[in-house]
Amino acid sequence: MSQRLLGALGQIGIGLAIAGGVAQSALYNVDAGQRAVIFDRFAGVKPDVIGEGTHFIIPWVQKPIIFDIRSTPRTVSTVTGSKVDAGQRAVIFDRFAGVKPDVIGEGTHFIIPWVQKPIIFDIRSTPRTVSTVTGSKDLQTVSITLRILHRPDPVKLPTIYNTIGQDYAERVLPSITNEILKAVVAQFDAHEMITQRESVSHRVSLELAERAKTFGMMLDDISITHLSFGREFTEAVEMKQVAQQEAERARYLVEKAEQMKLAAITTAEGDAQASKMLAQVFSQVGDGLIELRKLEAAEEIAELLASSKNVTYLPKDINPLISLPS
């Protein structure tokens, strides 16, 4: 009897445990500040929103999805503005519309994050050096270097970015500079490149500036900073310069000899004229001039003797040894 009672109690306990497990799995709580929607494996998400409290569901068929509807703080980093500094311009790239046609000036401007991006361009003049080796009209090798001050045309910035890119200077300037230099230099001989350097520089400037406009670029200044030729031509020029210097030196020596000859002739003529005049004077004055010259010579001798301490003056007829008249 007792065994039957214990068996019945065990079965009841198992049943209660199963029933409790089923009841527990059929209940769910929606806490304060929360809401729930029910996902049904057969019907999908039900349209009703379940409020706070304890609610029943069909175990293994339905599942509650809990949402917290209270305000929750969150920090999000984003860029909502674009700054364009002095001397700069910007174009806006839109992920849906592409590059916009408007050019943005200096200042702070708003953009749509993740959708729009500013492309900044520097519109101030920037120097760039381009070197090339080409040939002249007389087939001489010419090495030439240009210094170019360039900047983009602000109005054409959207077109520049669409067709060339932000590195437009690196892509365009070397190629068009080589093109223009080869075309212009081929029209001049090597010696004309030296003697007409300003004319060559002016022509290169005009044609290169016109060519750059087709790419939306403006060239403020173009100048030739280096110009050299092949070794053979350089040696020929140096030999020509040496020959010219030697010719100038020879011409100078000839002119100097001519001047010395003329000076000698003039001197000889002067001496002859002086001798003629002296002869005329002697013939006119006679012995008087000779006596005058004697007196002048005696005066000079007397002054010389007077200034000497080793000279003693003696009478004419006195013997210096015995101091007696002779």
Backbone torsions as a table, in degrees:
resi	resn	phi	psi	omega
1	MET	NA	-44.9	-179.7
2	SER	-66.5	-36.4	179.4
3	GLN	-66.4	-38.6	177.4
4	ARG	-64.6	-38.9	179.6
5	LEU	-64.8	-43.3	179.2
6	LEU	-64.7	-39.1	178.5
7	GLY	-64.1	-40.2	179.3
8	ALA	-65.8	-41.2	178.7
9	LEU	-64.1	-37.9	178.8
10	GLY	-63.9	-42.7	178.9
11	GLN	-63.8	-40.4	178.2
12	ILE	-62.9	-41.9	179.8
13	GLY	-62.5	-42.3	178.4
14	ILE	-63.4	-40.5	179.9
15	GLY	-64.9	-41.8	178.5
16	LEU	-64.6	-38.6	179.5
17	ALA	-63.5	-43.3	178.5
18	ILE	-64.4	-43.7	179.9
19	ALA	-63.5	-38.9	178.5
20	GLY	-64.9	-40.2	178.2
21	GLY	-64.6	-40.9	178.9
22	VAL	-64.8	-43.0	-179.5
23	ALA	-64.0	-39.6	-179.3
24	GLN	-66.4	-40.1	-179.9
25	SER	-73.1	-16.8	179.7
26	ALA	-90.2	-5.2	-179.1
27	LEU	-111.5	144.7	173.4
28	TYR	-147.4	152.6	-177.6
29	ASN	-107.9	140.1	170.7
30	VAL	-113.9	109.2	-175.1
31	ASP	-75.7	173.7	179.2
32	ALA	-62.6	137.8	-179.0
33	GLY	79.4	12.7	179.9
34	GLN	-124.7	160.1	170.8
35	ARG	-138.5	161.5	-177.5
36	ALA	-137.3	149.2	169.1
37	VAL	-121.5	151.7	-174.7
38	ILE	-103.3	126.5	173.8
39	PHE	-99.7	119.8	179.9
40	ASP	-104.1	131.3	-176.2
41	ARG	-65.6	-19.0	-178.3
42	PHE	-106.4	-35.7	-175.5
43	ALA	-102.8	-8.0	-177.9
44	GLY	82.3	-156.0	-178.8
45	VAL	-76.6	124.7	179.4
46	LYS	-78.9	149.6	-174.9
47	PRO	-75.1	-15.9	-176.1
48	ASP	-77.4	143.7	175.0
49	VAL	-103.7	124.0	-176.0
50	ILE	-89.8	128.0	-179.6
51	GLY	-84.2	-168.3	-177.8
52	GLU	-67.5	149.6	177.6
53	GLY	126.8	-170.2	179.5
54	THR	-105.4	132.6	-174.1
55	HIS	-134.3	158.3	-179.0
56	PHE	-99.7	144.9	171.5
57	ILE	-136.5	166.8	176.5
58	ILE	-87.0	115.9	-177.0
59	PRO	-58.0	144.1	178.3
60	TRP	63.8	-2.3	177.5
61	VAL	-112.7	-41.1	-178.7
62	GLN	-115.3	151.7	-178.8
63	LYS	-141.6	128.6	179.5
64	PRO	-82.2	138.1	174.7
65	ILE	-110.8	113.3	-173.9
66	ILE	-92.4	135.0	175.9
67	PHE	-122.9	138.5	173.0
68	ASP	-91.3	118.3	-175.8
69	ILE	-100.9	8.0	177.6
70	ARG	-79.3	155.7	178.4
71	SER	-65.0	131.8	-178.2
72	THR	-125.1	125.0	178.9
73	PRO	-75.0	147.5	177.7
74	ARG	-155.2	137.7	179.5
75	THR	-100.6	126.7	-179.9
76	VAL	-125.2	124.0	177.7
77	SER	-90.5	130.5	-179.7
78	THR	-157.0	162.3	176.1
79	VAL	-111.7	119.1	-179.2
80	THR	-114.8	5.1	-178.7
81	GLY	-142.5	162.2	178.8
82	SER	-134.8	132.0	-179.2
83	LYS	-105.9	128.6	177.5
84	VAL	-112.3	114.4	-175.9
85	ASP	-78.5	173.4	178.4
86	ALA	-62.1	138.5	-178.6
87	GLY	79.7	11.9	-179.6
88	GLN	-125.4	159.3	170.6
89	ARG	-137.6	160.8	-177.7
90	ALA	-136.0	149.7	168.4
91	VAL	-120.1	151.7	-175.3
92	ILE	-104.4	125.9	173.6
93	PHE	-100.0	121.0	179.7
94	ASP	-104.7	131.5	-176.8
95	ARG	-64.9	-19.8	-178.9
96	PHE	-106.4	-35.7	-176.0
97	ALA	-101.9	-7.5	-177.8
98	GLY	81.9	-156.3	-178.9
99	VAL	-77.3	124.6	179.9
100	LYS	-77.9	149.0	-175.3
101	PRO	-76.0	-13.8	-176.5
102	ASP	-80.2	144.1	175.2
103	VAL	-102.7	126.1	-176.3
104	ILE	-91.3	129.1	-179.6
105	GLY	-85.1	-169.3	-178.0
106	GLU	-67.2	149.2	178.4
107	GLY	125.4	-171.7	179.2
108	THR	-104.6	130.7	-175.9
109	HIS	-131.8	155.9	-178.6
110	PHE	-97.8	143.0	174.3
111	ILE	-132.8	166.9	177.5
112	ILE	-89.9	117.2	-177.8
113	PRO	-58.7	143.7	178.6
114	TRP	66.4	-8.9	179.9
115	VAL	-108.9	-42.2	-177.4
116	GLN	-115.3	147.9	179.3
117	LYS	-138.9	130.5	178.6
118	PRO	-82.5	138.7	174.7
119	ILE	-110.9	112.6	-173.7
120	ILE	-92.0	133.7	175.6
121	PHE	-121.8	140.3	172.8
122	ASP	-91.6	119.2	-176.6
123	ILE	-100.5	7.7	176.0
124	ARG	-79.9	156.5	-179.9
125	SER	-63.8	132.0	-178.5
126	THR	-123.7	128.6	179.5
127	PRO	-78.4	147.0	176.6
128	ARG	-149.6	138.9	179.8
129	THR	-108.4	130.3	179.9
130	VAL	-126.8	127.5	179.7
131	SER	-116.7	147.6	178.1
132	THR	-152.7	159.6	175.8
133	VAL	-120.6	125.5	-176.5
134	THR	-141.4	-171.7	-178.1
135	GLY	-121.3	145.5	179.2
136	SER	-87.2	-179.5	-178.3
137	LYS	-64.2	-33.8	178.9
138	ASP	-94.4	23.8	172.9
139	LEU	64.9	31.0	173.9
140	GLN	-92.9	143.2	178.2
141	THR	-75.4	127.8	-177.3
142	VAL	-122.7	125.5	173.7
143	SER	-105.6	121.5	-172.8
144	ILE	-134.8	142.4	179.9
145	THR	-128.1	132.9	178.2
146	LEU	-113.5	142.7	169.5
147	ARG	-108.5	122.7	-172.8
148	ILE	-120.9	130.2	170.7
149	LEU	-100.3	113.8	-173.9
150	HIS	-126.8	159.8	174.7
151	ARG	-158.9	155.5	179.0
152	PRO	-80.5	152.3	172.6
153	ASP	-76.7	116.1	-174.9
154	PRO	-56.2	-34.5	-177.5
155	VAL	-66.5	-29.0	-174.4
156	LYS	-99.3	14.5	-178.5
157	LEU	-60.4	-43.5	177.4
158	PRO	-58.9	-40.8	178.8
159	THR	-66.8	-40.7	178.9
160	ILE	-60.2	-44.9	-178.3
161	TYR	-67.9	-36.4	-179.4
162	ASN	-70.0	-41.6	-171.6
163	THR	-95.4	-30.6	-174.9
164	ILE	-118.1	-50.2	-177.2
165	GLY	118.6	175.5	-177.5
166	GLN	-70.3	-24.1	178.0
167	ASP	-94.5	44.7	-175.4
168	TYR	-59.6	-37.9	-176.3
169	ALA	-63.8	-43.9	-179.8
170	GLU	-66.5	-30.3	-177.3
171	ARG	-83.3	-34.0	-169.6
172	VAL	-100.6	-50.0	-169.6
173	LEU	-56.7	-49.8	-178.7
174	PRO	-58.8	-40.7	-175.8
175	SER	-69.7	-47.0	-178.2
176	ILE	-72.0	-29.6	177.4
177	THR	-66.7	-45.3	176.8
178	ASN	-60.8	-40.3	-179.7
179	GLU	-61.7	-48.7	-177.4
180	ILE	-69.1	-42.3	-179.1
181	LEU	-61.2	-44.0	179.7
182	LYS	-62.7	-39.3	-178.6
183	ALA	-69.8	-39.7	-176.7
184	VAL	-77.9	-46.4	-177.0
185	VAL	-62.6	-32.0	-179.3
186	ALA	-66.0	-11.5	-179.4
187	GLN	-95.8	0.4	-178.3
188	PHE	-125.0	145.1	169.7
189	ASP	-75.1	166.5	-177.7
190	ALA	-63.1	-43.3	-179.4
191	HIS	-68.7	-29.0	175.6
192	GLU	-69.7	-31.1	176.3
193	MET	-62.1	-30.0	179.9
194	ILE	-83.7	-48.4	-175.1
195	THR	-77.1	-24.9	-178.1
196	GLN	-118.5	42.0	-175.7
197	ARG	-61.5	-40.8	179.9
198	GLU	-63.8	-39.6	178.8
199	SER	-65.0	-41.5	178.0
200	VAL	-63.0	-44.9	-179.7
201	SER	-62.4	-41.3	-179.9
202	HIS	-64.2	-42.3	-179.2
203	ARG	-67.1	-41.5	176.7
204	VAL	-61.0	-41.3	-178.9
205	SER	-62.0	-45.9	-178.3
206	LEU	-63.1	-48.8	-175.6
207	GLU	-70.8	-36.8	-179.2
208	LEU	-70.7	-39.2	178.2
209	ALA	-63.9	-40.2	178.9
210	GLU	-66.7	-38.4	179.1
211	ARG	-68.5	-37.8	-178.1
212	ALA	-68.1	-28.0	-179.7
213	LYS	-61.6	-30.4	-179.0
214	THR	-68.0	-16.5	178.0
215	PHE	-106.3	10.7	178.3
216	GLY	78.1	23.9	-179.0
217	MET	-113.6	146.8	177.8
218	MET	-118.2	130.8	-179.3
219	LEU	-107.4	115.9	-177.1
220	ASP	-84.5	-30.0	-178.9
221	ASP	-156.8	139.9	177.6
222	ILE	-136.1	127.9	-179.8
223	SER	-144.1	147.2	176.5
224	ILE	-85.4	117.1	-178.8
225	THR	-101.1	-17.0	-179.2
226	HIS	-150.0	134.8	178.7
227	LEU	-145.9	118.3	179.4
228	SER	-142.7	163.6	-175.5
229	PHE	-125.3	177.1	180.0
230	GLY	-66.1	165.2	-175.8
231	ARG	-61.9	-41.9	-178.2
232	GLU	-62.4	-45.1	-179.5
233	PHE	-67.1	-39.5	179.2
234	THR	-62.3	-42.4	178.2
235	GLU	-65.1	-39.3	178.7
236	ALA	-63.7	-41.5	178.3
237	VAL	-63.9	-41.7	179.2
238	GLU	-64.0	-41.8	178.1
239	MET	-63.7	-39.4	178.1
240	LYS	-64.3	-41.1	178.5
241	GLN	-64.7	-40.4	177.8
242	VAL	-63.3	-43.0	179.0
243	ALA	-62.4	-41.9	178.2
244	GLN	-63.1	-41.0	178.7
245	GLN	-65.0	-40.2	177.6
246	GLU	-64.8	-40.8	178.3
247	ALA	-63.6	-41.0	177.5
248	GLU	-63.7	-39.5	179.5
249	ARG	-65.9	-43.6	178.3
250	ALA	-62.9	-41.7	177.8
251	ARG	-61.2	-39.3	178.8
252	TYR	-65.0	-41.9	179.9
253	LEU	-64.8	-40.4	178.1
254	VAL	-62.8	-46.1	179.5
255	GLU	-63.0	-37.5	178.8
256	LYS	-65.1	-42.6	178.2
257	ALA	-62.8	-41.0	178.0
258	GLU	-61.9	-42.4	179.3
259	GLN	-65.3	-40.2	178.0
260	MET	-65.3	-38.7	177.8
261	LYS	-62.7	-46.7	178.6
262	LEU	-61.9	-38.3	179.3
263	ALA	-65.4	-40.0	179.0
264	ALA	-64.7	-41.9	178.3
265	ILE	-62.1	-44.5	180.0
266	THR	-62.6	-40.9	178.9
267	THR	-64.2	-44.2	179.3
268	ALA	-62.3	-43.7	177.9
269	GLU	-61.5	-39.1	178.4
270	GLY	-65.4	-41.9	179.0
271	ASP	-64.0	-41.7	179.0
272	ALA	-63.1	-42.1	179.1
273	GLN	-64.3	-39.5	179.3
274	ALA	-65.9	-42.2	178.4
275	SER	-62.1	-40.5	179.0
276	LYS	-62.8	-42.1	-179.9
277	MET	-67.2	-39.7	177.5
278	LEU	-63.3	-40.8	178.6
279	ALA	-61.5	-40.7	178.1
280	GLN	-63.7	-40.2	-179.8
281	VAL	-65.2	-45.0	179.8
282	PHE	-61.3	-39.4	-179.3
283	SER	-68.0	-29.2	-178.5
284	GLN	-84.8	-42.9	-173.6
285	VAL	-83.7	-40.9	179.9
286	GLY	84.3	-138.2	-175.0
287	ASP	-75.9	-13.9	-178.6
288	GLY	-61.1	-38.5	-179.7
289	LEU	-67.2	-36.9	179.4
290	ILE	-65.6	-43.2	178.2
291	GLU	-62.4	-37.4	178.3
292	LEU	-63.2	-41.3	179.8
293	ARG	-67.1	-35.0	177.3
294	LYS	-63.6	-44.5	179.9
295	LEU	-63.0	-41.2	178.9
296	GLU	-63.5	-39.5	179.0
297	ALA	-68.2	-41.1	178.9
298	ALA	-63.6	-37.8	178.9
299	GLU	-64.4	-40.5	178.7
300	GLU	-65.5	-39.5	179.4
301	ILE	-66.5	-41.9	179.8
302	ALA	-62.8	-42.0	178.5
303	GLU	-63.7	-37.5	179.8
304	LEU	-67.2	-41.6	179.8
305	LEU	-69.8	-35.7	-179.0
306	ALA	-67.1	-31.4	-179.0
307	SER	-82.8	-5.3	-179.1
308	SER	-97.1	132.6	-178.4
309	LYS	-81.0	-16.8	-176.1
310	ASN	-92.0	10.9	-178.4
311	VAL	-109.7	128.4	178.9
312	THR	-116.1	132.8	179.3
313	TYR	-88.2	129.1	-179.4
314	LEU	-122.0	146.9	174.5
315	PRO	-61.6	165.5	-173.6
316	LYS	-71.4	-40.8	-172.8
317	ASP	-104.9	22.7	-178.1
318	ILE	-103.8	136.3	175.4
319	ASN	-86.9	121.5	-174.6
320	PRO	-70.2	-13.3	-177.0
321	LEU	-85.2	-39.2	-176.0
322	ILE	-115.5	-1.5	178.1
323	SER	54.8	34.6	178.0
324	LEU	-116.8	146.6	176.5
325	PRO	-66.5	145.5	179.8
326	SER	-83.8	NA	NA
